[in-house]
Amino acid sequence: MASIKEIEENLVKYWEEKQIFEKSLQKDSPKGEYVFYDGPPFATGTPHYGHLVASAMKDVVPRYWTMKGYHVPRRWGWDCHGLPVENIVEKELGFKSKKDIEDFGIDKFNEACRSKVLTYVDEWEKVIKRLGRWVDMKNAYKTMDLSYMETIWWAFKELWDKGLIYEGYKSMHVCPRCETTLSQQEVSEGYKDIKDISITAKFELVDEPGTFVLAWTTTPWTLPGNVALAINSGFDYVKIKIKSKTGIFILAKSRLESLDVKYEIIKEFKGSELEGKKYKPLFPYYLEKEDIPHKENLYKIVHAGFVSLEDGTGVVHIAPAYGEEDMQLGLAQNLPMIQNVSLDGKFESEAVDFAGLSVKPMEDTKKTDRLIIEYLKNKDLLFSEQEFEHSYPHCWRCDTPLINYATSSLFVKVTGIKEKAMELAKNINWFPEHIKEGRFGKWLEGARDWSISRQRFWASAIPIWKCECDEVRVFGSIKELEEASSVKINDLHKHIVDKIMVPCKCGKQMKRVPDVLDCWFESGSMPYAQEHYPFENQEKFDNNFPAQFIAEGVDQTRAWFYYMHVIATALKEKHAFQNVIVNGIVLAKDGKKMSKHLNNYTDPMEIMNKYGSDALRFYLLSSPVMAAENLDFSDEGVKETSQKIVMLLHNILRFYEPHKLSEIPLKPISDVPLDIWIVSRLHLLGEEITKAMEKYDLPKATRPFIQFINEFSTWWLRLSRNRFKSENADKDMATATFAYTLLFLSKLLAPFVPFVADYLYQSIGGKKESVHLEDWPFQDNLMVDYDVLKKMEATQKAVEIGLALRATANMKIRQPLNKIALKDKEMVGLLYADLVKQELNIKNVELGAEDSLDLVISDELKMEGLVRELTRAINQARKDNNLTLSDTGVSTAYVTNSEVLEKVINIYGEEIKKSCLCGEIIKSPYILVEEKEIDINGEKIKIKLSK
């Protein structure tokens, strides 16, 4: 027999040569279209187990619905734009900053990015094909294709025309290395636990020299941008003296407990008494500067409702340039804005003592904070400092600590359509179900306006042209821009369209705004852009939107799933997808993240070649990872799956092949309870899998196969073995049932384990070129005999009790016993007594006061036991000599000095010969060569087989 690897690789070749995938798309689809959207991965790295999990889901579901009578196109896509590609090129070119790119040339940089986008396409195709996934990779859409990018422009203009895009000035997280803003979702992806320094600074009141207001902050680097202090006018505050410190200090009364010093309260008062008071700045850089808007409000104490008493001092330092709440308070109170840090995260020259320093240097994120603390110490403006651990956002791609920064951006007005989006989301079916109201629902409920402009290079250019006269034009197609500019356009990337000028009605030239689009805008527009909608395929798209199915990892609830839903709500007032499966994360065996550096996992190709792609697929599909939970990946788990599913099916097939039928019956006709039982189980299995697949519950659809295949082998087939040695109706019924079950089972298995399913199908003589061209098998309730199922369940339970009793008594199964007594009256009345006797090697089954065995062994029972032992030993010798059922011309010789064994041969010789398919048994007193010595109940005998 060929290895599993050879079988699977041969099937891959067969499917390609016979174009089975293409034929599955061409076969009759009476139920119409089933639309599946495939979220595009980057081809800038090789596929990992997370990609294989997604691919397994994306293969099983379309295969199933194809067999159910639908036409299910499966088009691959490539994500081409954004920071991931830019970072790779920057690293290769040795660039450290955005300025390096600009000095190098944006056109050259973008072309370098283009050249890297599809680096690992061949490797991806190899792995996906080896996994057995069917998908059209030859006609893959790419987000950098001209047609795709044109649809992005259309989508942008549609939102613009609906009033859903606006320019705003807000406090957002920016990556100082990438020098660009990030969206709410991107920020949420990069949180890490880090150690930082919090400090309490001393702000001296102007009208009360020597009296200091204590304000706590976890971001010392923002203090040079301080413009105000915030208190809550309704809180109780105190003035205190501290023996070990000079001066009088002000803080909230309830925060006194946080002070690790002895103090004396001088005065208690409401926060309202502090409102309007002025204080001396920690950093006097702006006292003499005249061109600061609202300078009259600089360094003033104001009321703010967000001030709390949970931590700190009840006084908050306000820097509107570096925090959302601070900025909103600044706008409400007409506070100045001091932005002394540039977008690259470095202090500008006006912050004299720290000019040019990065506020969160990668090599040591606390370095600048310590310098600021040292400055305050030298000025006697530091009250206390403390190291603390907290969760801090980092860039999801380059790992740089982010900073909160007030800047302008284009936003999609998600808040304007949120209610509609939430209403539409009710129509989406999620698996697992809790994601709907949980991770996705909560994120949607808390959605804010979406920052979509990026100050980067390799992405879809924002299609806005502006003039110095403030005239604005937004283009939604190539044709519109060509007509306006009189320039032929064949590329919409930044370095191309930035050169295109558009005449303005004022007589001047309009230029494109420099920013590019967030790559999630591209991904979220994928349903339309892959079809070049609305420029092509308009009717096809409109008739097939939304998609019936999508699937991705749990992280995409706040990313791809979310952005698709937002854009579909805005463009079509529909949800973009009807059913979605969310998978969890695959971790290494030790629960850690899989890492090439740590070498803590086996390469997927190695696993597939060793245990089979089917084994890997089934292991993943039946695991918690398919229900949005994490999976600690185990090579041993794949191996066990291979043994329980793939190898066991091959062993079952091997037993069937000598009895192969030329025509498999549409329905097996048999009155044997075993046959009726396995067929009933088969149809119930189909019903169970169908129900689970309709709910997109892949683990529930997959797991029942394990029990069925085990029972098929260890119960039906094992109990039917002797039936195949006869030449009568019983053999015919067994063979017909065998063939029918294998054919039906191969169809049920087809979406989940496509290789072994097709191997079974073709080996038993399926009528079509492949099982994957078959329809989903019809589950016929008339084929289910519930009475037989109930009786067989009682029989199996009785056998389980008997085997447990034998094990307790240390009694081998090959030794016949007189009887078993069972206390369950209902069970005894239901069971198939002959099967119980056969399985337990028992003469009688009786009702008793308790479950028990008769362990008395008569001479006759001992003789029968020896017959079984000898038969087993000879059959084992046949197996050791690689003899099959067709090798009947075998003589068996043994050496013995036992009268008992000789008596066994004389009485039961014909029965033994029949059971062992031997022509004759020769008793020999001589030592034989190449013989095998065995032990039968203490008797040493030697066996040799010869033809």
N, C-alpha and C positions, 0 to 999 in steps of 0.2 A: 504493500500500500504506500502511496505517496505521502509525504509529510503534509501537515496542515498548511505550512507555508507554501509548499508547491501547489497544493490544491487551490488555495486562494489566489495565488499569482496566476495560475492557469485560467481561473475563472475571470480575472481582470482582463486578460488577453482575449478570452472568448467573448466577453461582453463587448469589447471594443471591436473585434472582428465582425461580429454579428450585429453590431449597433443596437444592442438590446435596450439601452437607455433611450435612444432615439425612437425605437419602436414602441416603447412604453408610453411615449408622449404622443405617438401617432394612433394608438389603439382607440377603439370606440370610447367616447366619454359621454354617455347619455345624461349624466348629471351636470354637465357643463364645466365652467372654469372654477378652479380652486386656487386662489391667489396667495402666494407666499412671498414675503419680502425678506431678503437676506442682507443683514447688516454687514457692511464691508470691513474687513480687517486691513491692516497695513501689511505690505509685503517687504517691510524693511527689517524683518527678522524671521526666524524659522518658527513654524507652528509648535505650540506647546499643548499640554493636556487641557488647558482651558479652551483652546480652539477645538480640540477633538471632542470635548463634551458638547460644545455648541454644534459641531458638525454632525454628531450622532443624532441629536434632536432634530436637526434640520434635514436629516436623511430619512429617519423613521416616519415622521408625520407625512411628508409628501408621498413616500412609497405606499403608506396605508391608504391615503385618500385616492391615489391613482388606482389601487386595486378595488376601491369602493366605487369606481366609475366616473372619476373626475379627471379633467385635464389639468395637470399641475406643472406648469413651467418652473424651472429652477435655474435662475440666472445668478451667476457669481458677480461680486463687485469688489473693487479695490479702493480703499481710502488712500488718497494721494497727497492731501494738503495738510498744513498745520505744523505745529511745533515739533512733533516727533521727527519729521523728515528734516526740518531746519536744524534741529539739535545734532542730528547725525552728521550733516554736512559741516556745521560749525566745528564739531569735534575733529573731523578729518582735516579741516583747513587750519586748525589750531586757533580759532577765533575765541576771544574771551568776552566780547561785548557786541552790542548792536552796531556800534560805530565801526568795528572791524568789517562788518558786512557792507556798510555804506561805502567805506574806503575801497573795498575790494570791487564793488560794483554790484548793484541789485540785479542787473540783467544776468551777469555771470553767476551770481549766487543762485538765482532761480533756476537757471539752466542746469546747475550742478544738482539742485534738488530734484529736478525732473529726471536726471540720469540715475538717481538713487532709488526712486520710488518703487521700481519693480525688480529690485535686486534679487529677491528670493522667490520669484514666481515659480520657477522650475521646481524648487524644493517643496513649495506648497502643493503644487499639482501632484507631485510624487506621493506625498503623505496622504492627501485627500483621496487620491485614487486607491492607495493601499488600504485605507480605512473602509473602502467599499461605498463611499458616498457618491451618489450620482448628482452632478451639478454641471451646468454649462459654463465652463471656464474659458472656452475659446471665444465666446462672445461677451465676456465680462464687461460690465460698465466700469468706468473709471471717473472719479470725481474731478480729474483734471481734463477730461475730454471736453472739447468745445461745445458739443451738444448738451452735456450735463451742466456746464457752467452757464450756458444761455438760459436754461430753465431756472437756475438759481437767481439770475437777474430778473426773470419774470416773477418769481415768487417774492423777491424783495420789493419790486414795484407794486405788486398787488397789495402787499401789506402797507406800503407807503401811501397808496391811493386810498386805503381804508382808514388812514389816520392812525395806524398801529406802530409806526416807527417815528421816533422823535430823538432829537439831540438833547442830552441832559448833562448837567454838571453834578456829579455825585461822588461820595466817598466809596471807593471800591478797592478790592485787593488787586495789587499789581505785582508782577514778578520783576524785580529790579534787574535781573540778569537778562531776561527776554525783553524787558522794557515794554510790557504790554499789560493791558487790563485782562482780568479773567472773569468768567461768569460765576454765578452762584454755585452751579454744579461743579465746575472745575475746581473751585476752592474746596468744596466738600470732599473731593477725592484725595486731597493731599495732607490731611491732618496727621501730625506726629506728636508723640509725647517728648517734650524737651525740657531741660532745666534752664530757667531764666532768673533774672534778679528783679525783685520788686523793691521799691524804696519809698520812704516817707520824707518828703522835702519840706523845708521851712520857708514860708512866704511871709515876709515882714510887712505889717500894715503901715501905710504912709502916715496916717494920723496918730498912730500909737507905736512909736519906735520901741523896739525891744519886745513887741508882741508879734508872735508868728502864728499864722494859720497852717495847720498840718494837712498836707494833701498826699494821698497814696497813689502810686502808679505802678503798673507792671511793664511799662514801656518807657524807661528813662530816656531813650533817644528822642522821644517826642517833646521833652521839656523845653528845648530851645525854640519850639514852635508854640509854646504856651501863650494864650492871650487872655485867659480868664480863669477863675475858680468858681465851681458850682457847689451850692449848698441846697438843702431843702428847707424852705422857710418855716415849715411846720415842725421840724425836728427840734429837740432840745440840744443845745450846745453848751460847752463849759470852757472857762478859762482856768488853767491850772498852772501850778508851779511844780518844778521837779528839782529835787536837791542836787542831783548830779549834773544839771544842765542850767545854763544861763538863759534867762528870758521867761516870758509867759507864753503859753501855748494854747491854741484853740482847736477843738475837735468835737465831734458828736458825743454826748454824754454816754450813750449806750456802747460806745466803742472804747471806753476807758479800760475795760477788761482786757483788751488786746495789748495794752502797754505793759511791758515787762520791767516797770520801774515804780518806785514809790512817788506818789504825787499828792498835792494839796489842791482842792477845788477852791478857787477864789470867787467865781461867779457862775451862775446858771442863767441861760437866756434862750430865747427862741432864735431860730436861724434867720428870721426876718430882720433882726438887728444887724446882721452882717451884710445884707443886700446893699449894693451900691458902693461899698467901701473899696478903696484902692489899695493896692499892694505894690511892693517893689519887685521887679522881675528878677528871676534867677540869672537870666542872661540879658544884659543891658544893650543888646545889639540894635534895638529898634526904637529906643527912647528919643534919639535925635533925628530919626528918619521922618520926613514930612509927608511923603506921598503914600501913606497907608490909609486906605478908606476906613472910615469909622474909627479913626485913631482916638477920638475922645472916649471911646469905650474900652480902650486897651488897658489890660491889667486891672480888671474890676471883678468884684464878686457878684454873681447872679444866682437866681433861683433856677433849679432844674428838677422836674418831676422824676427823672430817672435815677437820681441820687438815692442810694439805698444804705441800709445799716448792716448788711450781711457781712461785709468785709471792709477793709480800709479804715478811714477815719471819719466818714460821713462828709468828706470834702473831696471833690473830683477836679483834677486839673484838666483844663479844656484846651484842646488844640484842633480847631475845626478842619485843618488840612489833613488830619490823620485819624479820622473816626467818623462813622455815620451819625451817631448821636451828637457828637461834638459839632459836626457840620450843621445839623438841623437846629441845634441850640444857637449856633452862631448866626444863622439866617434869621431866627426868631428874635434875637436880642440885638441885631445889628452889630455883631462883634467883628473885629478885623480878622483877616485870614493871613496867617504867616506861613507860607509854604517854602521852607528853606532847604528842602530835600528835592532833588530832581527825580525824574522817572527811573533813572538807573540806580536809585537807592543811595545816592551820595549827597552829603551836605554841600550846599552851594557856598560861595565865597563869603556871603553875608554872615554865616554862622562861623565867625572868625576863628575861634579856637578849635573847630572840628572840620574846617573846609576840606573837601575831597575825601573824607572818611565815609566808608560804607556803613549804613546804620545797622545792618545785619550781615556782617561779613561771613561768607560761607565757611572759611577755615576756622572761625571762632565767633559764633553768633553773639557772644556776650562782650566781645572786646570793646566796642564803642560805648556800650552801657557802662562798663567799668571806667572808661576815661571820663565820662560825664559825672559819674559818682565821685571820682577823684577830684574833679573840678569843684563840685559842690562841697566836698570835705574841706578843701583849701579855703573856700569862702565861708565856711561854717554855716552852710545852708542844708546840710544833710542831717536829718533827725535819726533815721535808722535804715538799715538795708537787710534784705533776707533773700536767700535763694529758695526758689520754689519750682515745682514741676507742673506743667500744664500742657494742654493739647494746642498745638500751634500749626497754622496752615503753611504748607510748602507747595511749590510749583509741582503740578502733577507730572511734569515731564523732566525738568532739569533739577528738581529737588532743592531749589533755592528757597529760603524762608521768604514768605510774602510780606508786604507791608500794606497797611491801610492808607489809601491815598486819594485825595480829592482831585478828580480830573473829569474831562468831558468824554462822552461816549455816545454812540448811537444805541438806542434801546428799542426792543420790541415791547410794546405796552401789554405785557401779559396780564397785568391787573385789570385791563379793560375787557378781557375775554375770559377771565378766570372762572366766573360763575358758569358760563357756557361750557367751558372745558370740563368742569367738575360734573356738570349734568351729563355730558356726553360720555364721560368716563364710567358712568354707571352701567353702560351697555357693553363694557369689555369684560370678557371672561378670563380670569387669571388662574394659573396654576404655578405655585400653590395659591389658594384662595386668599390667604391673609395678606398677600402683597397688595391686593386691590384697595382695601381700606387702610392698610398699614403703610409700608415703605413708599409706595407710589402715591396713595391717596393723601397721606400727610404732607408729602413733598409738594403735591399739586395744591393742596390747601394753603400752604405757606409760600407759594410761588410769588416772587417779586419780578419786576420788569427785568428783561434779559439784555444784558450788555452784549452786543453782537459785533462791535468794531474792535479790530486788533491792530496794534501798531507794528505789524510784522510784514512779511514779504511773499512767502510761497502759499498763496490761498486765492480764493475768488475775490477779485477786486470789487469794492463797493461801487455800484453804478451811479454815483452822484457826481455831477459836474457843477462847480460853483464859479461865479464871477465876482470880481472886486465890488461890483454894484449890489451884491447880495442876491442876485438872481440864481435860482437853483433849477437844475433839470435832472430828472431820474430816468434812466433808460431801462426798458424791460425786454429788449431784444437786440440782436446784432443789427438787424435791419434799421431800427430806429437810430442807432448810433451812426451807422454808415450814412444814412440820409442826412443826419445833422452835421456830420463832420466831413463828408465826401471822402472818407478813407475806407479802403477795403480792409475788412477785419477777419483774421483767421486764428486769433488767440486772444483770450480775455484775461490773461495774467497781468499783474501789476506793472511789470517792467515793459509790457507792450502798450497797454491802454493809457498809461501815464503820459505817453508821448502824444496822445491824440487830443487836439484842441477842438472846442466847439464854439463857433461864433455866437456871441450874445447879442441880443437886440439893442444893447447900449453901444455896440460897436467894438467892444473888447472881446478877448478870448476867455472862454470858460475852461477851467482846469479840473481834473478829477480830484476829489478829496483823497488824501494819501493812504487812508486806512484800508485794510482788507477785512473780509468777513470771518467771524468765528467759524471754524470748520464744522461745529455742530449744526450750524445753519444749513450747511451742505448735506450732512447726514440726515438731518430732520426733513429735508426736502427730497430725499431719495426716491419715494414712491413716484414722484412726478418727473424728476430729472433722469431716472434710468430709462424712461420712455420718451424723453425729449418733449414732454408735455408742456404747453399745449400746441407746440409747433408741429408735432407728429402724434399719431396714435390717440387722438383726442377721444373718439368714440369708444375705442377699446378700453381706455383708462376709465372713462366716466361710467362704463357699464360694469367695471370690475373693482370699484373702490368702495369701501375699504378692503384691505387684505383680510383673508380668513385666518392667517396664521403668521406669527413672528416668534422668534426665540432668541434670547441672549442671556448674559449673566446678570446677577442681582445688582451689580454696579450700574447697569444701564437703566434701572428704574428712574434714576435721576439724570440720565443722559439721553441715549438714543430713544428709548420709549417715550420719555417726557417731551423731548423736542419734536418728535414726529407728531405727538398728540397736540402740542401747542400750535404747530404750523398747520395741521389739518383743521383744527378748530378755526384758526384765523382765515385760511383759504377757502375751506369747503363747508365749514360748520358741521363737520362730521368727525368721528373718531377714525384714526388711520388704520386700526387693526381690530379684529373681533376677538381673537384668541391669542394668548401669549403664554409661553412657558418660560419660567425664570430659573436658571440654574445657579448653584452655589459655586464656591471656589475649590479647586483641587489643590490640596497641600501635600507636602512630603509626608512620608510615613510617620515622622516624629511630630507632625502638626505644624511644622515651620513652612514658610514660603519656599516653594521649589526654586532652587538656585543652581546655576551651572558652576558658580564659584564654590558653593558648598558641596557640590557633587552629591546631592542628597536625593536624586531620583534617577531612574533608568530611562534612557532615550525612548520615546514612543515607538520609533521604527524597530528598535531592538525588541520591545515587548510584543509588537505585532508579529514579528518574524519568529519569535520564540513560542508564543502561546496562541497566535492567531488573532486576526482583526476582530473576528466575531466574539472571541472571548473578551477582548478589551471593550468592545461596544456593549456587550451584555453586562459586564461588570459595572460600567458607568451608568447605563440605562436603568439598572435595578437598584442603584445606590441612592443615598440621600441627596447627592449633588443635584439630582433632577428635581428636587423639591426645595431649591434655594438654600440648602444647607451645605456646610463645608464637608469635604471628604478628605480624610488622610489616606492618600493613595498607597496601595499595597501591591507589590508584584505578586505576592503569595495569593492575594485575592483574585487576581487575573488568572493565575495558575489553577486555583480551585474552580473558578468558573469554567475554564477550559475543560477540566475533567468532568464536571457535572453536566455540562451542556454539549460542548463540541465533541469531545472524545466519546462520551456515552452515546451520542447520536450516531457516530461513525461505527461504534461497536454494534449497535442495534441494526444498522444497515448491513454490516458484515454478516450477521446471522440471517438476514432476509435474503441476501443475494442468491444462495443456492436454490431458493424456493420462488424466485422471481416469476411473477405472472406476466403474460404477454398482454393481457387486458385487465386493467384495474377496475373493479366493479364500482358503479355509481353509488350503490348501497350494498353493504355486505349482508348476506342472509345467513344467520346463525341462531341456533337455539341454545348455545352454550353460554351460561351466565357470565363467564369471563369475557367473552367477546361482546356481549350486550353491555357489560359494565364499561369496558374501555371505550366503546363507541359513545356511550352516554357521557362519560367523562370528557371525551374529545369535544363534543358539541357544547357542553357546559363551559369548557375551557374557552372555546371560541366566543361564546356569549360574554364571558367575564372580560376577555381582552377587548372585545368590541365596545362594551360599556365604558371601560377605562379609557380607551382611545378617544371616544366621543367627548370625554371630559378632559382630555389632554394630560392624563395622569400616567406618565410613562413608567414609573416604578410599579404601579399597580397592574399595568398591562404586561409588564415583563416578568415579574417574579413568579406568577403561577406556572410558567413553563418548567421551572426547576422541579416542582413536586410532580407535575404530570409526567415529564420525561423519566424521572426516577421510578414512578409507579409503573409506567409503560415497560421499563426494563426489568425492574426487580420484582414486579408482581405479575403483570400479564405475560410477559415474554418468558420469564423463568418458570412459571406454572404451566406454560404451554409448550415447553421444549419437547417433551415426549410425544406431543401430538404431531410434530413434524417428522417423527421417525416412522410413523405408520403410513399406510396407503389406503385411506378410507375417507369418508365424508368429514370426519372430525379434522383431519389434516386440511381438507379443502376449505372448511369454514375458518380454520385458524389462519391459513394463508391469505384468504380473501380479506379477513379482518386486518391482518398485518399490513397488506398493501394499501387498503383504504385509509388506515390510520396514518401511515407514513405520508401518503399524498396530501391528506387534509392538514396534517401537522406541518408539512413543508410550506404550505400556503400561509398558515398562521405565523410561522417563523419568519417569513420572507422580509417584512420590513425591519425586523430587529437584528437578525443574524443572516444577512443576505447570501453569504458564501455557503454555509452548511445547508441552508434551505435549498439553494439551487443545486447543490451537489446531491442532496437527497432526491430532489425532484427528478433530476436527469438520470440518476442511477436506477430509480425504480421504474422509469419509463413514462414520465410525464409527457403529455401529447404536444406541448408547445416547446418553443426553443428555450424557454426559460420560465421558471416559476414567477419571475417578475413581469411576465406578460399575462399572468392569470388574474382572475377576479378574486376578491376576498371571499373565502368559503362561506356558504350559507349555513347558518346555525339552525338546524331543524329540530324543533321541540319534540316532534314525533319520534325522533331518534333517541330521545332521552327516556330511559325506563327508571323512574324514581324508586320503584319497588326493588329492582335489582341493585340500585345504588345503596339503598338502605340495608339490604341484606349483606352486600359486600363490605359495607362499613362495619357491620357487626362481626363479620368473618375476620376482617383485619384486626379488629379490636381483640377478638378471642385469640388470634395468633400472637398478637403482641403480649398478651397476658401469659400465654404458654411459653413463649421464648424467654420471658423474664423469669418464669419458674424454673425452666431448664438451666438458665445461667446461674441462678441462685444455688441450684443443686449440683452445679458443675457437671451436667449431663450433656454429652455431645448430641447434636441433632441427628447424627447417623445411627444412633442407637434407638431402635423402636421401643416404645413404651405401651403399656396396656391401655391406660385411659387418662383423660383429664376431666376434672370436675370444675364447673363454672357456676358461680353463685347468682349471676345476673340472668333471671328467668327470661326476660324480654330478649336479651342477646342470644341465648340458647335457642329460643324459638325462631329467631330470624336467620341465623347464620347458615352458610353452606357447609354442612358437616364434612363432606368429602374433602373440601379444600382445607379445612382446619386439620383433618387427619393427615392429609398429604404434607402440609406445611410443617406440622409439629411431629410428624412420624409417630402418630398415635393411632391405636386401634379403635378407641371409642371416645365419644364426647358425651358427658352426662351433666345433669343438673346436680349441684351439690351445695352443702352448707357454706363452703368457702372455696376459693380458687386453689386447686391443688393438683399435683401429679401423682400417679401411681408409679413409684420408683422401683418396684420389685421387677427384676429381670429374670425371666425364665430361660431355660436352655434354648428354646425355640426363638425367643426374642434376641438372645445373644447371637444365634446363628444368622438371623436376618441383619443384625448390625454388622456382622463380618461381611456379609454380601455387599452391603452399601459401602463399607470401607474399601473393600477390594475393587468394587466398580469405580469408586472415586479415584483410587490409586492408578488404575489402568487408564482411565480417561485423562488423568493428569500427565501420565507418560505419553499418551497420544499428543496432548498439547505441547509437551516439551519437545516432541519430535516433529512439530509443525504439521501434524496430520489434520486433514479437514474431514467433514462429514462424508465426502465422496471417497475417501480412502477406506474402503470396507475390507479389502483383502489383507487383513492383519492377523497374525498369530501371536498369542501372548504366552510367554514362558515364565515360570517362576521357580524359585528354589525354596523348598520348605521342609521343615522337619516336624510340622504340626499336623496332627491327625484331624484337628478341628477344621483347619483350612482345606484339607483334602476332602473332608466331608462336605464342606461348603461347595466345592467344585463339583462333586458328584451329584449333589441334590439340586444346586441352583446354576449349574454351568450354562444351560441354554439361556436362562434369564440374563446372566452376566454377559454372555456373548452378544445378546441382542442390545443390551444397554450400552455396550462398549463398541458395537459394530465390529466384532471380531469373527473371523472365519472359524477359528478353533482355539482351544486353550491347551497348551502342552505343559505337563508337569515334568520337570527335569531335576534330577538329583545333582546335576553338575553345575559348577560355577560358570556363569556365562560372562562373556566379555561385554563391555559397554552397558552393563546392567545398572539399574538404580535400586538402591536399598531403601526400603521404607519400613515404617513401624505401624502395625495394625494391632491395636489393643495389646501391645506387648510382644506380638509375634514379629520377628525380623524376617522379612521376605525380600526377594530381589526380582525385579521385573525387567524384561527386555521385549521390545516390539520388533517384529520383522514382517516384511511384506512377502 
